[in-house]
Amino acid sequence: MRTYKAILHDDQIEWLERPPETSGALQVYITFPEEQDSEVSSNRGKLMAEVLAELARRDTFSTIPDPVAWQRELRAERALPDRDV
């Protein structure tokens, strides 16, 4: 299955990119993306920056000698084939 971006206007489709090549009728499945609250989305980055700045101000993670090892331990990562650890 391939995905093509389009806008649905009532019962008409407006292709946003190159439309699928067809000859005649074509069965389609239309999936609507979940709408996000634009106010929440626009504030998310600002909130993340504020939280990270506060963590840095408090020197929260300064007692962790090896952050990569600490994160692997928390996530219980396993060694992946053909990758250096």
PyMOL Python script that loads the backbone (N, CA, C, O; Angstrom):
from pymol import cmd

cmd.read_pdbstr("""\
ATOM      1  N   MET A   1       0.836  -1.175   0.000  1.00  0.00           N
ATOM      2  CA  MET A   1       0.000   0.000   0.000  1.00  0.00           C
ATOM      3  C   MET A   1       0.884   1.243   0.000  1.00  0.00           C
ATOM      4  O   MET A   1       1.880   1.299   0.722  1.00  0.00           O
ATOM      5  N   ARG A   2       0.531   2.216  -0.791  1.00  0.00           N
ATOM      6  CA  ARG A   2       1.255   3.478  -0.849  1.00  0.00           C
ATOM      7  C   ARG A   2       0.394   4.581  -0.261  1.00  0.00           C
ATOM      8  O   ARG A   2      -0.831   4.468  -0.223  1.00  0.00           O
ATOM      9  N   THR A   3       1.029   5.637   0.193  1.00  0.00           N
ATOM     10  CA  THR A   3       0.326   6.766   0.772  1.00  0.00           C
ATOM     11  C   THR A   3       0.520   7.981  -0.117  1.00  0.00           C
ATOM     12  O   THR A   3       1.635   8.279  -0.545  1.00  0.00           O
ATOM     13  N   TYR A   4      -0.572   8.680  -0.392  1.00  0.00           N
ATOM     14  CA  TYR A   4      -0.547   9.901  -1.184  1.00  0.00           C
ATOM     15  C   TYR A   4      -1.213  10.995  -0.364  1.00  0.00           C
ATOM     16  O   TYR A   4      -2.292  10.784   0.189  1.00  0.00           O
ATOM     17  N   LYS A   5      -0.583  12.156  -0.280  1.00  0.00           N
ATOM     18  CA  LYS A   5      -1.157  13.254   0.491  1.00  0.00           C
ATOM     19  C   LYS A   5      -2.206  13.977  -0.347  1.00  0.00           C
ATOM     20  O   LYS A   5      -1.994  14.260  -1.526  1.00  0.00           O
ATOM     21  N   ALA A   6      -3.331  14.268   0.280  1.00  0.00           N
ATOM     22  CA  ALA A   6      -4.420  14.962  -0.401  1.00  0.00           C
ATOM     23  C   ALA A   6      -5.279  15.671   0.627  1.00  0.00           C
ATOM     24  O   ALA A   6      -5.172  15.422   1.828  1.00  0.00           O
ATOM     25  N   ILE A   7      -6.130  16.555   0.137  1.00  0.00           N
ATOM     26  CA  ILE A   7      -7.120  17.217   0.983  1.00  0.00           C
ATOM     27  C   ILE A   7      -8.487  16.818   0.458  1.00  0.00           C
ATOM     28  O   ILE A   7      -8.737  16.843  -0.747  1.00  0.00           O
ATOM     29  N   LEU A   8      -9.365  16.451   1.373  1.00  0.00           N
ATOM     30  CA  LEU A   8     -10.722  16.064   1.002  1.00  0.00           C
ATOM     31  C   LEU A   8     -11.632  17.275   1.168  1.00  0.00           C
ATOM     32  O   LEU A   8     -11.771  17.807   2.269  1.00  0.00           O
ATOM     33  N   HIS A   9     -12.255  17.711   0.065  1.00  0.00           N
ATOM     34  CA  HIS A   9     -13.218  18.816   0.066  1.00  0.00           C
ATOM     35  C   HIS A   9     -14.586  18.203  -0.236  1.00  0.00           C
ATOM     36  O   HIS A   9     -14.888  17.881  -1.385  1.00  0.00           O
ATOM     37  N   ASP A  10     -15.399  18.045   0.788  1.00  0.00           N
ATOM     38  CA  ASP A  10     -16.702  17.385   0.632  1.00  0.00           C
ATOM     39  C   ASP A  10     -16.483  16.011  -0.009  1.00  0.00           C
ATOM     40  O   ASP A  10     -16.003  15.093   0.655  1.00  0.00           O
ATOM     41  N   ASP A  11     -16.830  15.861  -1.293  1.00  0.00           N
ATOM     42  CA  ASP A  11     -16.640  14.554  -1.939  1.00  0.00           C
ATOM     43  C   ASP A  11     -15.583  14.617  -3.050  1.00  0.00           C
ATOM     44  O   ASP A  11     -15.557  13.752  -3.926  1.00  0.00           O
ATOM     45  N   GLN A  12     -14.716  15.632  -3.018  1.00  0.00           N
ATOM     46  CA  GLN A  12     -13.657  15.794  -4.019  1.00  0.00           C
ATOM     47  C   GLN A  12     -12.289  15.704  -3.341  1.00  0.00           C
ATOM     48  O   GLN A  12     -12.098  16.209  -2.234  1.00  0.00           O
ATOM     49  N   ILE A  13     -11.346  15.056  -4.018  1.00  0.00           N
ATOM     50  CA  ILE A  13      -9.991  14.935  -3.493  1.00  0.00           C
ATOM     51  C   ILE A  13      -9.071  15.879  -4.262  1.00  0.00           C
ATOM     52  O   ILE A  13      -9.051  15.878  -5.493  1.00  0.00           O
ATOM     53  N   GLU A  14      -8.308  16.688  -3.517  1.00  0.00           N
ATOM     54  CA  GLU A  14      -7.298  17.569  -4.107  1.00  0.00           C
ATOM     55  C   GLU A  14      -5.931  16.985  -3.747  1.00  0.00           C
ATOM     56  O   GLU A  14      -5.539  16.984  -2.580  1.00  0.00           O
ATOM     57  N   TRP A  15      -5.215  16.494  -4.746  1.00  0.00           N
ATOM     58  CA  TRP A  15      -3.909  15.886  -4.508  1.00  0.00           C
ATOM     59  C   TRP A  15      -2.894  16.966  -4.167  1.00  0.00           C
ATOM     60  O   TRP A  15      -2.822  17.986  -4.853  1.00  0.00           O
ATOM     61  N   LEU A  16      -2.110  16.753  -3.118  1.00  0.00           N
ATOM     62  CA  LEU A  16      -1.075  17.703  -2.719  1.00  0.00           C
ATOM     63  C   LEU A  16       0.264  17.370  -3.363  1.00  0.00           C
ATOM     64  O   LEU A  16       1.136  18.231  -3.481  1.00  0.00           O
ATOM     65  N   GLU A  17       0.417  16.156  -3.766  1.00  0.00           N
ATOM     66  CA  GLU A  17       1.628  15.696  -4.426  1.00  0.00           C
ATOM     67  C   GLU A  17       1.211  14.996  -5.704  1.00  0.00           C
ATOM     68  O   GLU A  17       0.048  15.062  -6.100  1.00  0.00           O
ATOM     69  N   ARG A  18       2.129  14.342  -6.336  1.00  0.00           N
ATOM     70  CA  ARG A  18       1.819  13.616  -7.562  1.00  0.00           C
ATOM     71  C   ARG A  18       0.758  12.544  -7.274  1.00  0.00           C
ATOM     72  O   ARG A  18       0.949  11.711  -6.388  1.00  0.00           O
ATOM     73  N   PRO A  19      -0.351  12.562  -8.012  1.00  0.00           N
ATOM     74  CA  PRO A  19      -1.425  11.588  -7.752  1.00  0.00           C
ATOM     75  C   PRO A  19      -1.026  10.193  -8.225  1.00  0.00           C
ATOM     76  O   PRO A  19      -0.104  10.049  -9.028  1.00  0.00           O
ATOM     77  N   PRO A  20      -1.715   9.173  -7.733  1.00  0.00           N
ATOM     78  CA  PRO A  20      -1.412   7.806  -8.165  1.00  0.00           C
ATOM     79  C   PRO A  20      -1.768   7.634  -9.650  1.00  0.00           C
ATOM     80  O   PRO A  20      -2.722   8.228 -10.154  1.00  0.00           O
ATOM     81  N   GLU A  21      -0.979   6.814 -10.322  1.00  0.00           N
ATOM     82  CA  GLU A  21      -1.257   6.523 -11.726  1.00  0.00           C
ATOM     83  C   GLU A  21      -2.335   5.447 -11.779  1.00  0.00           C
ATOM     84  O   GLU A  21      -2.152   4.347 -11.257  1.00  0.00           O
ATOM     85  N   THR A  22      -3.451   5.770 -12.408  1.00  0.00           N
ATOM     86  CA  THR A  22      -4.563   4.829 -12.495  1.00  0.00           C
ATOM     87  C   THR A  22      -5.185   4.886 -13.886  1.00  0.00           C
ATOM     88  O   THR A  22      -5.035   5.860 -14.623  1.00  0.00           O
ATOM     89  N   SER A  23      -5.867   3.838 -14.207  1.00  0.00           N
ATOM     90  CA  SER A  23      -6.675   3.851 -15.424  1.00  0.00           C
ATOM     91  C   SER A  23      -8.064   3.395 -15.008  1.00  0.00           C
ATOM     92  O   SER A  23      -8.336   2.199 -14.908  1.00  0.00           O
ATOM     93  N   GLY A  24      -8.937   4.360 -14.769  1.00  0.00           N
ATOM     94  CA  GLY A  24     -10.282   4.019 -14.328  1.00  0.00           C
ATOM     95  C   GLY A  24     -10.447   4.157 -12.830  1.00  0.00           C
ATOM     96  O   GLY A  24      -9.722   4.905 -12.175  1.00  0.00           O
ATOM     97  N   ALA A  25     -11.410   3.427 -12.297  1.00  0.00           N
ATOM     98  CA  ALA A  25     -11.738   3.500 -10.872  1.00  0.00           C
ATOM     99  C   ALA A  25     -10.653   2.835 -10.027  1.00  0.00           C
ATOM    100  O   ALA A  25     -10.013   1.873 -10.452  1.00  0.00           O
ATOM    101  N   LEU A  26     -10.465   3.363  -8.843  1.00  0.00           N
ATOM    102  CA  LEU A  26      -9.461   2.851  -7.921  1.00  0.00           C
ATOM    103  C   LEU A  26     -10.058   2.822  -6.522  1.00  0.00           C
ATOM    104  O   LEU A  26     -10.566   3.835  -6.041  1.00  0.00           O
ATOM    105  N   GLN A  27      -9.999   1.659  -5.863  1.00  0.00           N
ATOM    106  CA  GLN A  27     -10.482   1.563  -4.485  1.00  0.00           C
ATOM    107  C   GLN A  27      -9.456   2.224  -3.575  1.00  0.00           C
ATOM    108  O   GLN A  27      -8.257   1.976  -3.699  1.00  0.00           O
ATOM    109  N   VAL A  28      -9.928   3.065  -2.661  1.00  0.00           N
ATOM    110  CA  VAL A  28      -9.030   3.753  -1.741  1.00  0.00           C
ATOM    111  C   VAL A  28      -9.514   3.592  -0.309  1.00  0.00           C
ATOM    112  O   VAL A  28     -10.685   3.308  -0.060  1.00  0.00           O
ATOM    113  N   TYR A  29      -8.600   3.777   0.619  1.00  0.00           N
ATOM    114  CA  TYR A  29      -8.900   3.822   2.045  1.00  0.00           C
ATOM    115  C   TYR A  29      -8.407   5.180   2.524  1.00  0.00           C
ATOM    116  O   TYR A  29      -7.246   5.526   2.304  1.00  0.00           O
ATOM    117  N   ILE A  30      -9.246   5.933   3.159  1.00  0.00           N
ATOM    118  CA  ILE A  30      -8.872   7.262   3.620  1.00  0.00           C
ATOM    119  C   ILE A  30      -8.729   7.239   5.135  1.00  0.00           C
ATOM    120  O   ILE A  30      -9.638   6.819   5.853  1.00  0.00           O
ATOM    121  N   THR A  31      -7.579   7.695   5.608  1.00  0.00           N
ATOM    122  CA  THR A  31      -7.296   7.755   7.039  1.00  0.00           C
ATOM    123  C   THR A  31      -7.123   9.213   7.424  1.00  0.00           C
ATOM    124  O   THR A  31      -6.341   9.933   6.803  1.00  0.00           O
ATOM    125  N   PHE A  32      -7.839   9.650   8.434  1.00  0.00           N
ATOM    126  CA  PHE A  32      -7.725  11.021   8.897  1.00  0.00           C
ATOM    127  C   PHE A  32      -6.730  11.078  10.050  1.00  0.00           C
ATOM    128  O   PHE A  32      -6.868  10.333  11.021  1.00  0.00           O
ATOM    129  N   PRO A  33      -5.721  11.959   9.955  1.00  0.00           N
ATOM    130  CA  PRO A  33      -4.782  12.094  11.078  1.00  0.00           C
ATOM    131  C   PRO A  33      -5.499  12.707  12.266  1.00  0.00           C
ATOM    132  O   PRO A  33      -6.414  13.515  12.108  1.00  0.00           O
ATOM    133  N   GLU A  34      -5.073  12.313  13.457  1.00  0.00           N
ATOM    134  CA  GLU A  34      -5.669  12.869  14.662  1.00  0.00           C
ATOM    135  C   GLU A  34      -5.335  14.352  14.743  1.00  0.00           C
ATOM    136  O   GLU A  34      -4.194  14.750  14.510  1.00  0.00           O
ATOM    137  N   GLU A  35      -6.314  15.154  15.069  1.00  0.00           N
ATOM    138  CA  GLU A  35      -6.081  16.583  15.195  1.00  0.00           C
ATOM    139  C   GLU A  35      -5.413  16.861  16.527  1.00  0.00           C
ATOM    140  O   GLU A  35      -5.786  16.307  17.561  1.00  0.00           O
ATOM    141  N   GLN A  36      -4.421  17.730  16.477  1.00  0.00           N
ATOM    142  CA  GLN A  36      -3.737  18.114  17.699  1.00  0.00           C
ATOM    143  C   GLN A  36      -4.192  19.505  18.096  1.00  0.00           C
ATOM    144  O   GLN A  36      -4.442  20.359  17.246  1.00  0.00           O
ATOM    145  N   ASP A  37      -4.293  19.716  19.375  1.00  0.00           N
ATOM    146  CA  ASP A  37      -4.629  21.039  19.878  1.00  0.00           C
ATOM    147  C   ASP A  37      -3.438  21.945  19.593  1.00  0.00           C
ATOM    148  O   ASP A  37      -2.359  21.744  20.151  1.00  0.00           O
ATOM    149  N   SER A  38      -3.621  22.935  18.736  1.00  0.00           N
ATOM    150  CA  SER A  38      -2.507  23.790  18.318  1.00  0.00           C
ATOM    151  C   SER A  38      -1.915  24.563  19.483  1.00  0.00           C
ATOM    152  O   SER A  38      -0.714  24.832  19.493  1.00  0.00           O
ATOM    153  N   GLU A  39      -2.732  24.928  20.468  1.00  0.00           N
ATOM    154  CA  GLU A  39      -2.217  25.664  21.619  1.00  0.00           C
ATOM    155  C   GLU A  39      -1.285  24.780  22.439  1.00  0.00           C
ATOM    156  O   GLU A  39      -0.229  25.231  22.882  1.00  0.00           O
ATOM    157  N   VAL A  40      -1.671  23.528  22.640  1.00  0.00           N
ATOM    158  CA  VAL A  40      -0.830  22.590  23.388  1.00  0.00           C
ATOM    159  C   VAL A  40       0.460  22.344  22.624  1.00  0.00           C
ATOM    160  O   VAL A  40       1.536  22.337  23.222  1.00  0.00           O
ATOM    161  N   SER A  41       0.375  22.143  21.313  1.00  0.00           N
ATOM    162  CA  SER A  41       1.557  21.882  20.500  1.00  0.00           C
ATOM    163  C   SER A  41       2.523  23.057  20.514  1.00  0.00           C
ATOM    164  O   SER A  41       3.733  22.856  20.615  1.00  0.00           O
ATOM    165  N   SER A  42       2.011  24.278  20.414  1.00  0.00           N
ATOM    166  CA  SER A  42       2.883  25.444  20.374  1.00  0.00           C
ATOM    167  C   SER A  42       3.553  25.695  21.727  1.00  0.00           C
ATOM    168  O   SER A  42       4.650  26.251  21.772  1.00  0.00           O
ATOM    169  N   ASN A  43       2.924  25.303  22.810  1.00  0.00           N
ATOM    170  CA  ASN A  43       3.505  25.503  24.143  1.00  0.00           C
ATOM    171  C   ASN A  43       4.428  24.378  24.562  1.00  0.00           C
ATOM    172  O   ASN A  43       5.206  24.535  25.503  1.00  0.00           O
ATOM    173  N   ARG A  44       4.355  23.244  23.880  1.00  0.00           N
ATOM    174  CA  ARG A  44       5.144  22.072  24.281  1.00  0.00           C
ATOM    175  C   ARG A  44       6.646  22.361  24.234  1.00  0.00           C
ATOM    176  O   ARG A  44       7.370  22.019  25.168  1.00  0.00           O
ATOM    177  N   GLY A  45       7.115  22.984  23.157  1.00  0.00           N
ATOM    178  CA  GLY A  45       8.542  23.287  23.033  1.00  0.00           C
ATOM    179  C   GLY A  45       9.012  24.258  24.093  1.00  0.00           C
ATOM    180  O   GLY A  45      10.084  24.084  24.673  1.00  0.00           O
ATOM    181  N   LYS A  46       8.213  25.280  24.347  1.00  0.00           N
ATOM    182  CA  LYS A  46       8.566  26.269  25.371  1.00  0.00           C
ATOM    183  C   LYS A  46       8.626  25.619  26.749  1.00  0.00           C
ATOM    184  O   LYS A  46       9.548  25.878  27.523  1.00  0.00           O
ATOM    185  N   LEU A  47       7.655  24.784  27.049  1.00  0.00           N
ATOM    186  CA  LEU A  47       7.630  24.096  28.340  1.00  0.00           C
ATOM    187  C   LEU A  47       8.842  23.175  28.489  1.00  0.00           C
ATOM    188  O   LEU A  47       9.465  23.127  29.549  1.00  0.00           O
ATOM    189  N   MET A  48       9.174  22.443  27.420  1.00  0.00           N
ATOM    190  CA  MET A  48      10.339  21.543  27.461  1.00  0.00           C
ATOM    191  C   MET A  48      11.619  22.342  27.734  1.00  0.00           C
ATOM    192  O   MET A  48      12.455  21.923  28.536  1.00  0.00           O
ATOM    193  N   ALA A  49      11.770  23.487  27.068  1.00  0.00           N
ATOM    194  CA  ALA A  49      12.954  24.322  27.276  1.00  0.00           C
ATOM    195  C   ALA A  49      13.032  24.810  28.716  1.00  0.00           C
ATOM    196  O   ALA A  49      14.112  24.820  29.307  1.00  0.00           O
ATOM    197  N   GLU A  50      11.896  25.214  29.289  1.00  0.00           N
ATOM    198  CA  GLU A  50      11.870  25.677  30.676  1.00  0.00           C
ATOM    199  C   GLU A  50      12.256  24.562  31.648  1.00  0.00           C
ATOM    200  O   GLU A  50      13.010  24.794  32.593  1.00  0.00           O
ATOM    201  N   VAL A  51      11.743  23.358  31.418  1.00  0.00           N
ATOM    202  CA  VAL A  51      12.052  22.222  32.285  1.00  0.00           C
ATOM    203  C   VAL A  51      13.538  21.873  32.200  1.00  0.00           C
ATOM    204  O   VAL A  51      14.188  21.652  33.222  1.00  0.00           O
ATOM    205  N   LEU A  52      14.073  21.825  30.976  1.00  0.00           N
ATOM    206  CA  LEU A  52      15.494  21.509  30.805  1.00  0.00           C
ATOM    207  C   LEU A  52      16.379  22.581  31.443  1.00  0.00           C
ATOM    208  O   LEU A  52      17.406  22.259  32.041  1.00  0.00           O
ATOM    209  N   ALA A  53      15.991  23.847  31.320  1.00  0.00           N
ATOM    210  CA  ALA A  53      16.762  24.924  31.945  1.00  0.00           C
ATOM    211  C   ALA A  53      16.753  24.779  33.465  1.00  0.00           C
ATOM    212  O   ALA A  53      17.773  25.002  34.118  1.00  0.00           O
ATOM    213  N   GLU A  54      15.618  24.410  34.021  1.00  0.00           N
ATOM    214  CA  GLU A  54      15.524  24.220  35.473  1.00  0.00           C
ATOM    215  C   GLU A  54      16.380  23.041  35.931  1.00  0.00           C
ATOM    216  O   GLU A  54      17.044  23.121  36.964  1.00  0.00           O
ATOM    217  N   LEU A  55      16.368  21.950  35.169  1.00  0.00           N
ATOM    218  CA  LEU A  55      17.221  20.802  35.507  1.00  0.00           C
ATOM    219  C   LEU A  55      18.697  21.206  35.475  1.00  0.00           C
ATOM    220  O   LEU A  55      19.470  20.816  36.350  1.00  0.00           O
ATOM    221  N   ALA A  56      19.079  21.983  34.471  1.00  0.00           N
ATOM    222  CA  ALA A  56      20.469  22.442  34.381  1.00  0.00           C
ATOM    223  C   ALA A  56      20.809  23.371  35.547  1.00  0.00           C
ATOM    224  O   ALA A  56      21.893  23.277  36.122  1.00  0.00           O
ATOM    225  N   ARG A  57      19.887  24.264  35.892  1.00  0.00           N
ATOM    226  CA  ARG A  57      20.123  25.197  36.997  1.00  0.00           C
ATOM    227  C   ARG A  57      20.338  24.450  38.309  1.00  0.00           C
ATOM    228  O   ARG A  57      21.184  24.835  39.116  1.00  0.00           O
ATOM    229  N   ARG A  58      19.580  23.392  38.518  1.00  0.00           N
ATOM    230  CA  ARG A  58      19.689  22.615  39.752  1.00  0.00           C
ATOM    231  C   ARG A  58      20.854  21.635  39.728  1.00  0.00           C
ATOM    232  O   ARG A  58      21.152  20.995  40.737  1.00  0.00           O
ATOM    233  N   ASP A  59      21.520  21.515  38.565  1.00  0.00           N
ATOM    234  CA  ASP A  59      22.637  20.578  38.408  1.00  0.00           C
ATOM    235  C   ASP A  59      22.187  19.159  38.746  1.00  0.00           C
ATOM    236  O   ASP A  59      22.903  18.412  39.413  1.00  0.00           O
ATOM    237  N   THR A  60      21.011  18.804  38.285  1.00  0.00           N
ATOM    238  CA  THR A  60      20.322  17.570  38.648  1.00  0.00           C
ATOM    239  C   THR A  60      21.124  16.312  38.371  1.00  0.00           C
ATOM    240  O   THR A  60      21.137  15.396  39.193  1.00  0.00           O
ATOM    241  N   PHE A  61      21.787  16.251  37.238  1.00  0.00           N
ATOM    242  CA  PHE A  61      22.449  15.006  36.838  1.00  0.00           C
ATOM    243  C   PHE A  61      23.963  15.032  37.049  1.00  0.00           C
ATOM    244  O   PHE A  61      24.677  14.207  36.479  1.00  0.00           O
ATOM    245  N   SER A  62      24.451  15.952  37.846  1.00  0.00           N
ATOM    246  CA  SER A  62      25.900  16.090  38.041  1.00  0.00           C
ATOM    247  C   SER A  62      26.518  14.916  38.794  1.00  0.00           C
ATOM    248  O   SER A  62      27.728  14.702  38.708  1.00  0.00           O
ATOM    249  N   THR A  63      25.715  14.154  39.525  1.00  0.00           N
ATOM    250  CA  THR A  63      26.260  13.032  40.300  1.00  0.00           C
ATOM    251  C   THR A  63      26.393  11.756  39.473  1.00  0.00           C
ATOM    252  O   THR A  63      26.871  10.740  39.977  1.00  0.00           O
ATOM    253  N   ILE A  64      25.982  11.801  38.231  1.00  0.00           N
ATOM    254  CA  ILE A  64      26.061  10.622  37.361  1.00  0.00           C
ATOM    255  C   ILE A  64      27.390  10.679  36.607  1.00  0.00           C
ATOM    256  O   ILE A  64      27.569  11.533  35.740  1.00  0.00           O
ATOM    257  N   PRO A  65      28.330   9.773  36.930  1.00  0.00           N
ATOM    258  CA  PRO A  65      29.657   9.840  36.308  1.00  0.00           C
ATOM    259  C   PRO A  65      29.652   9.480  34.822  1.00  0.00           C
ATOM    260  O   PRO A  65      30.383  10.094  34.045  1.00  0.00           O
ATOM    261  N   ASP A  66      28.850   8.506  34.413  1.00  0.00           N
ATOM    262  CA  ASP A  66      28.797   8.082  33.015  1.00  0.00           C
ATOM    263  C   ASP A  66      27.338   8.053  32.568  1.00  0.00           C
ATOM    264  O   ASP A  66      26.660   7.041  32.747  1.00  0.00           O
ATOM    265  N   PRO A  67      26.849   9.147  31.991  1.00  0.00           N
ATOM    266  CA  PRO A  67      25.432   9.228  31.624  1.00  0.00           C
ATOM    267  C   PRO A  67      24.984   8.144  30.645  1.00  0.00           C
ATOM    268  O   PRO A  67      23.853   7.666  30.731  1.00  0.00           O
ATOM    269  N   VAL A  68      25.852   7.756  29.723  1.00  0.00           N
ATOM    270  CA  VAL A  68      25.483   6.729  28.738  1.00  0.00           C
ATOM    271  C   VAL A  68      25.273   5.388  29.434  1.00  0.00           C
ATOM    272  O   VAL A  68      24.294   4.695  29.159  1.00  0.00           O
ATOM    273  N   ALA A  69      26.179   5.020  30.327  1.00  0.00           N
ATOM    274  CA  ALA A  69      26.043   3.760  31.072  1.00  0.00           C
ATOM    275  C   ALA A  69      24.794   3.803  31.960  1.00  0.00           C
ATOM    276  O   ALA A  69      24.069   2.814  32.066  1.00  0.00           O
ATOM    277  N   TRP A  70      24.553   4.936  32.584  1.00  0.00           N
ATOM    278  CA  TRP A  70      23.367   5.105  33.437  1.00  0.00           C
ATOM    279  C   TRP A  70      22.089   4.916  32.631  1.00  0.00           C
ATOM    280  O   TRP A  70      21.160   4.243  33.079  1.00  0.00           O
ATOM    281  N   GLN A  71      22.044   5.512  31.440  1.00  0.00           N
ATOM    282  CA  GLN A  71      20.855   5.386  30.604  1.00  0.00           C
ATOM    283  C   GLN A  71      20.666   3.942  30.136  1.00  0.00           C
ATOM    284  O   GLN A  71      19.543   3.437  30.126  1.00  0.00           O
ATOM    285  N   ARG A  72      21.744   3.284  29.754  1.00  0.00           N
ATOM    286  CA  ARG A  72      21.630   1.877  29.334  1.00  0.00           C
ATOM    287  C   ARG A  72      21.107   1.013  30.476  1.00  0.00           C
ATOM    288  O   ARG A  72      20.278   0.128  30.262  1.00  0.00           O
ATOM    289  N   GLU A  73      21.588   1.270  31.676  1.00  0.00           N
ATOM    290  CA  GLU A  73      21.133   0.499  32.834  1.00  0.00           C
ATOM    291  C   GLU A  73      19.645   0.726  33.080  1.00  0.00           C
ATOM    292  O   GLU A  73      18.907  -0.223  33.342  1.00  0.00           O
ATOM    293  N   LEU A  74      19.202   1.975  32.997  1.00  0.00           N
ATOM    294  CA  LEU A  74      17.784   2.284  33.200  1.00  0.00           C
ATOM    295  C   LEU A  74      16.905   1.628  32.149  1.00  0.00           C
ATOM    296  O   LEU A  74      15.830   1.114  32.458  1.00  0.00           O
ATOM    297  N   ARG A  75      17.364   1.647  30.921  1.00  0.00           N
ATOM    298  CA  ARG A  75      16.566   1.118  29.824  1.00  0.00           C
ATOM    299  C   ARG A  75      16.780  -0.376  29.628  1.00  0.00           C
ATOM    300  O   ARG A  75      16.121  -0.995  28.793  1.00  0.00           O
ATOM    301  N   ALA A  76      17.691  -0.952  30.388  1.00  0.00           N
ATOM    302  CA  ALA A  76      17.998  -2.385  30.286  1.00  0.00           C
ATOM    303  C   ALA A  76      18.271  -2.761  28.833  1.00  0.00           C
ATOM    304  O   ALA A  76      17.727  -3.732  28.308  1.00  0.00           O
ATOM    305  N   GLU A  77      19.131  -1.963  28.201  1.00  0.00           N
ATOM    306  CA  GLU A  77      19.458  -2.236  26.809  1.00  0.00           C
ATOM    307  C   GLU A  77      20.252  -3.520  26.687  1.00  0.00           C
ATOM    308  O   GLU A  77      21.022  -3.892  27.573  1.00  0.00           O
ATOM    309  N   ARG A  78      20.046  -4.172  25.586  1.00  0.00           N
ATOM    310  CA  ARG A  78      20.831  -5.365  25.296  1.00  0.00           C
ATOM    311  C   ARG A  78      21.787  -5.034  24.154  1.00  0.00           C
ATOM    312  O   ARG A  78      21.542  -4.113  23.374  1.00  0.00           O
ATOM    313  N   ALA A  79      22.854  -5.775  24.066  1.00  0.00           N
ATOM    314  CA  ALA A  79      23.801  -5.574  22.981  1.00  0.00           C
ATOM    315  C   ALA A  79      23.140  -5.980  21.657  1.00  0.00           C
ATOM    316  O   ALA A  79      22.491  -7.021  21.559  1.00  0.00           O
ATOM    317  N   LEU A  80      23.325  -5.134  20.658  1.00  0.00           N
ATOM    318  CA  LEU A  80      22.767  -5.420  19.346  1.00  0.00           C
ATOM    319  C   LEU A  80      23.829  -6.028  18.449  1.00  0.00           C
ATOM    320  O   LEU A  80      24.995  -5.643  18.537  1.00  0.00           O
ATOM    321  N   PRO A  81      23.460  -6.969  17.586  1.00  0.00           N
ATOM    322  CA  PRO A  81      24.449  -7.597  16.713  1.00  0.00           C
ATOM    323  C   PRO A  81      25.137  -6.576  15.816  1.00  0.00           C
ATOM    324  O   PRO A  81      24.508  -5.640  15.322  1.00  0.00           O
ATOM    325  N   ASP A  82      26.422  -6.767  15.615  1.00  0.00           N
ATOM    326  CA  ASP A  82      27.240  -5.934  14.721  1.00  0.00           C
ATOM    327  C   ASP A  82      27.302  -4.466  15.143  1.00  0.00           C
ATOM    328  O   ASP A  82      27.499  -3.587  14.304  1.00  0.00           O
ATOM    329  N   ARG A  83      27.136  -4.202  16.420  1.00  0.00           N
ATOM    330  CA  ARG A  83      27.251  -2.830  16.923  1.00  0.00           C
ATOM    331  C   ARG A  83      28.194  -2.815  18.114  1.00  0.00           C
ATOM    332  O   ARG A  83      28.163  -3.701  18.969  1.00  0.00           O
ATOM    333  N   ASP A  84      29.036  -1.782  18.148  1.00  0.00           N
ATOM    334  CA  ASP A  84      29.932  -1.613  19.293  1.00  0.00           C
ATOM    335  C   ASP A  84      29.138  -1.086  20.466  1.00  0.00           C
ATOM    336  O   ASP A  84      28.212  -0.293  20.298  1.00  0.00           O
ATOM    337  N   VAL A  85      29.499  -1.525  21.642  1.00  0.00           N
ATOM    338  CA  VAL A  85      28.795  -1.082  22.843  1.00  0.00           C
ATOM    339  C   VAL A  85      29.483   0.080  23.475  1.00  0.00           C
ATOM    340  O   VAL A  85      29.026   0.585  24.501  1.00  0.00           O
TER     341      VAL A  85
END
""", "prot")
cmd.dss("prot")
cmd.show_as("cartoon", "prot")
cmd.util.cbc("prot")
cmd.orient("prot")
